Amino acid sequence: MKIDVEIRNPLMADAEAVCAKHNISMNTLIDRALAAEVEKLAAQPVWQPTDEFLIHGDVMVNSDVNAEIAAMYEDMMKNDFMSIPEEE
């Protein structure tokens, strides 16, 4: 597969020097570097948000998030915050 890639001039100069020193082509260097980076990234776990990112404010370490959300909902329903007061 062919692809156009922009490489910063200083990095390209370093890459050309490494290729000349080790008598390899730029294609070989790029292929090896890309394979190494893909292998490294594939081995890393994908970042997942924690409760700290999902809940704004203090997070208790041993808290049950679903239970806390249910309790907040129950409190809102007790207060009947959505009803419109009837006019007398």
C-alpha positions as CSV (number, residue, x, y, z in Angstrom):
1,M,0.0,0.0,0.0
2,K,1.2,3.5,-0.8
3,I,0.6,6.5,1.4
4,D,1.9,10.0,1.6
5,V,3.4,11.0,4.9
6,E,4.7,14.4,6.1
7,I,7.8,14.0,8.2
8,R,9.4,17.0,10.0
9,N,12.8,17.9,8.4
10,P,14.9,17.3,11.5
11,L,13.4,13.8,12.0
12,M,13.8,13.0,8.3
13,A,17.5,14.0,8.5
14,D,17.9,11.7,11.6
15,A,16.1,8.9,9.8
16,E,18.2,9.2,6.7
17,A,21.4,9.1,8.8
18,V,20.2,6.0,10.6
19,C,19.3,4.3,7.3
20,A,22.8,5.1,5.9
21,K,24.5,3.9,9.0
22,H,22.7,0.6,9.1
23,N,22.5,0.2,5.3
24,I,18.7,-0.1,5.2
25,S,16.1,1.6,3.1
26,M,13.7,4.3,4.4
27,N,10.8,1.9,3.6
28,T,12.4,-0.8,5.9
29,L,13.0,1.7,8.7
30,I,9.4,3.0,8.5
31,D,8.0,-0.5,8.3
32,R,10.0,-1.6,11.4
33,A,9.1,1.6,13.3
34,L,5.4,1.3,12.5
35,A,5.3,-2.4,13.4
36,A,7.0,-1.7,16.8
37,E,4.6,1.1,17.6
38,V,1.5,-0.9,16.6
39,E,2.7,-3.8,18.8
40,K,3.4,-1.5,21.7
41,L,0.0,0.2,21.4
42,A,-1.9,-3.0,20.9
43,A,-0.5,-4.3,24.2
44,Q,-1.7,-1.3,26.2
45,P,-5.2,-1.4,27.7
46,V,-7.7,1.0,26.2
47,W,-8.4,3.9,28.6
48,Q,-11.8,3.7,30.3
49,P,-13.3,6.5,32.4
50,T,-13.5,5.9,36.1
51,D,-16.2,6.9,38.5
52,E,-14.1,10.0,39.2
53,F,-14.7,11.1,35.6
54,L,-18.4,10.1,35.5
55,I,-19.4,11.7,38.8
56,H,-18.6,15.3,39.5
57,G,-17.5,15.9,43.0
58,D,-16.1,13.6,45.7
59,V,-16.2,9.9,45.0
60,M,-16.3,7.5,47.8
61,V,-14.0,4.6,47.2
62,N,-16.4,1.8,48.1
63,S,-19.6,3.5,46.9
64,D,-22.2,1.8,44.8
65,V,-22.8,4.3,42.0
66,N,-26.1,2.7,40.8
67,A,-27.5,2.8,44.4
68,E,-26.4,6.5,44.8
69,I,-28.1,7.4,41.5
70,A,-31.3,5.5,42.5
71,A,-31.3,7.3,45.9
72,M,-30.9,10.7,44.2
73,Y,-33.8,9.8,41.9
74,E,-36.0,8.8,44.9
75,D,-35.2,12.1,46.6
76,M,-36.2,14.0,43.5
77,M,-39.5,12.1,43.3
78,K,-40.3,12.7,47.0
79,N,-39.8,16.4,46.4
80,D,-42.1,16.2,43.3
81,F,-39.9,18.8,41.7
82,M,-41.7,18.5,38.3
83,S,-45.2,19.2,39.3
84,I,-46.8,22.5,38.6
85,P,-48.6,24.0,41.6
86,E,-52.4,24.2,41.1
87,E,-53.9,27.7,41.2
88,E,-56.6,28.3,43.8
